[in-house]
Amino acid sequence: MRILVDCRYTRFPRHDGISRYTANLVAALAPLAAEAGHELVMVISDEGQLAMLPELPWVRATDPTSPREFTIARRLNASDPDVLFSPMQTIGSWGRRFGLVLTLHDLIYYRNRTPPRDLAWPIRLLWRLYHLAWWPQRLLLNRADEVATVSATTRELMRRHRLTDRPITIVSNAADPVETDSERQQPAARDILYMGSFMPYKNVETIARALHALPGYRLHVLSRIGAADRARLTALAPADALVVHDGVTDAEYGALLDGAYALATMSLDEGFGLPLVEAMVRGTPVVVSDIPIFREIGGEAAVYADPRDVDAVAAALRSLEEPGEWARRSAASREQARSFDWSRSAHALLEMLERVARRR
């Protein structure tokens, strides 16, 4: 079987969420496919992407934002694939002669319609229009033979809104493999980390306000941040309680997680919550909003709080000070993180690809 994987969403020189998902998944899928006697070929749109991907055969195609995207399947037919996997749902499928598996990560933007700020304004306009109704998503997903998503929570939402009549398989996100200190001790400092964007539904403001009830605690915001977001959070937090990193490397992120007291996020909505897994795999406790997706990801390891209640958020963070609680949550976090593994996700994906190919 010849498998194409759409790697055109790979960002360089640094991954974003979809990019990291693609690169880790294709790396885990490659040895499984080779063992089963399948050929795996990456589809890229820029040779710079190869630096962020495993060393595998590749073909070059147009950028996914190109006007030619509508007819890309006809050009990919020349590579004679049996099946193609895309980490998104927007790849053109007209004229395809191969099986197709598409991915829907979440439904956040149906409830929070502000598009990512890094998109050009015409795409931002289309983004808003697209998320005003369910039928465009149904049209996209029902072009596939099967559909993947990253969580049981999103799968349930897809079924509730009848977004596809195709089989839906969970191909979960996971953290990068890391070597960690299994004997890690509770740090003396009360350094809390936040990793993520500053869009309204992320609700970082509640964590900043909670710091007034947490003397000695500091909130480190790690992501790139604009001037307006920085000024707003600085005004909300106590003096000297906010540490703005304005972007960190993967190595810096890992070092900060290894020394952190906890990772906190009070999102009102979320598609997966990868920072939770990235923290838990290192034994860093997580204090998170009590929403279904975080219950799925954090399990019994996480500490939950009402994200709209500042006092509840402060109490949840303070609960880690109880004797033995930090160590208990740290150990439980490591155990919970084992539920999310790239190899397990790659096995689920390969079974789906083989199933689709057999039916054609």
C-alpha positions in Angstrom: 0.0 0.0 0.0 1.3 3.5 -0.9 0.4 6.1 1.7 0.6 9.8 1.2 0.7 12.1 4.3 -0.1 15.8 3.8 2.7 17.6 5.5 2.1 20.9 3.8 1.0 22.5 7.1 4.5 22.0 8.6 5.8 25.4 9.9 9.5 26.2 9.9 11.7 27.1 11.6 9.3 26.4 14.5 6.3 24.2 14.8 2.8 25.4 15.6 0.1 23.0 16.9 -0.9 21.4 13.6 2.7 21.3 12.4 3.9 19.5 15.5 1.0 17.0 15.3 1.9 16.2 11.7 5.6 15.8 12.3 5.3 13.6 15.3 2.6 11.5 13.8 4.4 10.8 10.6 7.6 10.0 12.5 5.7 7.4 14.6 3.8 6.1 11.6 6.8 5.5 9.4 8.3 2.4 11.2 4.8 0.9 11.6 4.1 1.3 7.9 7.5 -0.1 6.9 7.0 -3.1 9.1 3.7 -3.8 7.4 5.3 -3.5 4.0 3.7 -0.1 3.1 5.4 2.8 1.4 5.0 6.1 3.2 5.5 9.4 1.2 5.2 12.9 2.6 3.5 15.7 0.6 5.3 19.1 1.2 4.9 22.5 -0.4 8.3 23.9 0.5 11.6 22.1 0.9 12.3 24.1 4.0 9.7 21.9 5.7 12.0 18.9 5.4 14.1 20.2 8.2 11.1 19.8 10.5 10.2 16.3 9.3 11.6 12.8 9.4 13.8 11.6 6.5 11.3 9.9 4.3 10.4 10.0 0.6 8.5 13.1 -0.4 6.7 14.8 -3.3 6.2 18.5 -3.7 2.8 20.1 -4.3 1.2 23.5 -4.1 0.7 25.4 -0.9 -2.6 24.6 0.9 -3.6 28.3 0.6 -3.1 28.3 -3.2 -6.2 28.8 -5.5 -5.1 25.5 -7.1 -6.0 23.6 -3.9 -9.4 22.7 -5.3 -7.7 20.5 -8.0 -4.8 19.2 -6.0 -6.2 15.6 -5.8 -6.0 15.3 -9.6 -2.3 16.1 -9.5 -1.6 13.8 -6.5 -3.2 11.0 -8.6 0.1 11.0 -10.5 1.9 9.7 -7.3 -0.4 6.6 -7.5 -1.4 6.6 -3.8 -3.8 4.0 -2.3 -4.7 6.4 0.5 -3.9 9.9 1.7 -4.0 11.2 5.3 -4.4 15.0 5.9 -4.1 16.5 9.4 -6.7 19.1 8.3 -10.1 18.8 6.6 -9.6 21.3 3.8 -7.4 19.5 1.2 -9.0 19.5 -2.3 -10.5 16.1 -3.2 -12.1 16.7 -6.6 -11.1 13.9 -9.1 -9.2 11.8 -6.5 -8.5 8.2 -7.3 -7.4 7.3 -3.8 -8.8 6.8 -0.3 -9.0 9.9 1.8 -8.8 10.4 5.6 -9.4 13.9 6.9 -8.9 15.4 10.4 -11.1 17.7 12.4 -9.3 18.8 15.6 -12.0 20.8 17.4 -15.1 22.9 17.1 -13.8 25.9 19.1 -14.4 28.5 16.3 -18.1 27.8 16.1 -18.4 29.1 19.6 -15.5 31.6 19.5 -15.5 33.0 16.0 -12.4 35.3 16.2 -10.0 33.8 13.7 -6.2 33.4 14.4 -4.6 36.8 14.2 -1.8 35.7 11.9 -4.1 35.0 9.0 -4.5 37.5 6.1 -7.7 39.6 6.3 -9.4 37.8 3.3 -8.9 34.5 5.0 -10.0 35.9 8.3 -13.3 37.0 6.6 -13.8 33.6 5.0 -13.0 32.0 8.4 -15.8 33.9 10.1 -18.3 33.2 7.3 -17.4 29.5 7.3 -18.1 29.1 11.0 -21.6 30.7 10.9 -23.2 27.4 9.9 -22.6 23.7 10.2 -23.3 22.7 6.6 -19.9 23.8 5.1 -18.1 21.5 7.6 -20.4 18.6 6.7 -19.6 19.1 3.0 -15.9 19.0 3.7 -15.9 16.0 6.0 -18.3 13.9 4.0 -15.8 14.0 1.0 -13.6 11.6 3.1 -13.8 7.9 3.4 -13.1 8.2 7.2 -12.4 11.0 9.6 -9.9 11.4 12.4 -10.1 13.6 15.5 -7.9 14.1 18.5 -10.3 13.4 21.5 -13.4 11.6 22.5 -14.8 15.0 23.5 -14.6 16.4 20.0 -15.9 13.1 18.5 -19.0 13.4 20.7 -19.5 17.0 19.6 -19.1 15.9 16.0 -21.8 13.3 16.4 -24.1 15.6 18.3 -24.0 18.1 15.5 -24.1 15.4 12.8 -21.0 16.7 11.1 -20.3 13.6 9.2 -21.8 10.2 8.5 -18.3 8.7 8.1 -16.6 6.6 10.8 -14.7 8.7 13.3 -11.4 7.5 14.8 -9.5 9.1 17.7 -5.9 9.8 16.6 -4.8 11.6 19.7 -2.2 14.3 20.3 0.7 13.6 22.6 3.7 15.2 24.1 7.2 15.0 22.6 9.2 12.1 24.2 11.4 13.4 27.0 13.8 12.1 29.6 12.6 13.3 33.0 13.6 13.0 36.6 11.4 10.4 38.2 12.6 11.6 41.7 11.6 15.2 41.1 11.0 17.1 44.2 8.5 20.0 44.9 10.2 23.3 44.0 10.5 26.0 46.7 9.3 28.8 44.3 5.7 29.3 43.4 6.2 29.7 39.7 3.1 29.0 37.6 3.3 28.6 33.8 0.8 29.5 31.1 1.4 28.3 27.5 -1.1 29.3 24.9 -2.6 32.2 23.0 -4.3 35.2 24.5 -7.5 35.0 22.6 -10.6 35.8 24.8 -11.7 32.2 25.3 -8.3 31.4 26.8 -9.3 33.5 29.8 -5.8 34.2 31.0 -7.1 37.2 32.8 -8.7 35.1 35.5 -5.3 33.6 36.4 -3.8 37.1 36.5 -6.5 38.3 38.9 -6.2 35.2 41.1 -2.6 36.2 41.9 -3.8 38.9 44.2 -4.9 36.1 46.6 -1.6 34.2 46.1 1.3 36.3 47.6 4.6 34.9 46.5 3.2 33.3 43.4 4.4 34.4 39.9 2.7 33.7 36.6 5.0 33.1 33.6 3.3 33.7 30.3 5.4 31.9 27.7 3.9 32.5 24.3 4.5 35.4 21.9 2.4 38.3 23.2 1.3 41.6 21.6 1.6 44.9 23.4 -2.1 45.2 24.1 -2.3 41.8 25.7 0.8 42.4 27.7 -0.5 45.8 29.0 -3.9 44.3 30.0 -2.4 41.3 31.9 0.2 43.5 33.6 -2.6 45.8 34.8 -4.6 42.9 36.2 -1.8 41.1 38.1 -0.1 42.3 41.3 3.2 44.2 40.8 6.1 41.9 39.9 3.8 38.8 39.8 3.7 38.6 36.0 6.8 37.3 34.1 6.4 37.8 30.3 8.7 35.6 28.2 7.3 36.6 24.8 8.1 33.2 23.3 10.4 30.4 24.4 12.3 27.7 22.5 11.4 24.0 23.0 14.5 23.7 25.3 13.5 26.7 27.4 10.0 25.4 27.6 11.1 22.1 28.9 13.5 23.6 31.5 10.7 25.9 32.7 8.3 23.0 33.1 10.9 21.0 35.0 11.2 23.8 37.5 7.6 24.9 37.7 5.3 24.5 40.7 2.3 24.0 38.3 1.0 24.7 34.8 -2.4 26.6 34.8 -4.9 27.2 32.1 -8.5 28.5 32.6 -9.8 28.2 29.0 -13.5 28.4 28.6 -13.3 26.1 25.6 -10.5 24.0 24.2 -9.9 21.4 21.4 -7.4 19.3 23.2 -5.0 21.0 25.7 -1.6 19.8 24.7 0.2 21.9 27.3 -1.5 19.7 29.9 0.2 16.6 28.6 3.5 18.4 28.1 3.5 19.3 31.8 2.1 16.0 33.1 4.7 13.9 31.3 7.4 15.8 33.3 5.5 15.4 36.6 4.4 19.1 36.7 0.9 19.3 38.3 -1.8 21.0 36.2 -4.5 23.4 37.5 -7.2 23.7 34.9 -10.7 24.8 34.1 -13.5 22.3 34.8 -14.5 21.7 31.2 -15.1 18.3 29.5 -12.0 18.2 27.4 -9.7 18.9 30.3 -11.5 16.2 32.3 -10.7 13.8 29.5 -7.0 14.9 29.3 -6.3 15.6 33.0 -8.2 12.7 34.5 -7.7 12.2 38.2 -4.3 13.9 38.1 -5.5 17.5 37.4 -6.8 20.1 39.9 -10.1 21.6 38.5 -11.7 25.0 39.1 -14.6 27.1 37.8 -12.8 29.3 35.2 -15.1 32.2 35.9 -14.5 32.3 39.7 -11.3 34.0 40.6 -11.4 32.8 44.2 -11.9 29.2 43.1 -8.9 29.5 40.8 -6.8 30.8 43.7 -8.0 28.0 46.0 -7.2 25.4 43.4 -3.6 26.6 43.0 -3.3 26.9 46.8 -4.5 23.3 47.3 -1.1 22.1 46.1 0.4 23.5 49.3 -1.4 20.9 51.4 1.1 18.3 52.8 1.9 15.6 50.3 -0.5 17.0 47.7 2.1 18.3 45.2 4.0 15.0 45.2 0.7 13.1 44.8 -0.4 15.2 41.9 3.1 15.0 40.3 3.1 11.2 40.4 -0.5 11.0 39.1 0.4 13.4 36.3 3.1 11.1 35.0 0.7 8.2 35.1 -2.0 10.1 33.3 0.4 11.3 30.6 1.0 7.7 29.6 -2.5 7.7 28.1 -1.2 9.9 25.3 1.4 8.3 23.1 2.4 8.9 19.5 3.0 5.2 18.8 -0.6 4.4 20.0 -2.0 7.2 17.8 0.0 6.0 14.8 -1.3 2.4 15.3 -4.9 3.8 15.3 -4.1 5.8 12.1 -2.5 2.9 10.3 -5.5 0.7 11.0 -7.8 3.3 9.6 -5.7 3.8 6.5 -5.5 0.1 5.8 -9.3 -0.2 6.3 -9.9 2.6 3.8 -7.5 1.1 1.3 -9.1 -2.3 1.5 -12.6 -0.9 0.7 -11.5 0.8 -2.5 
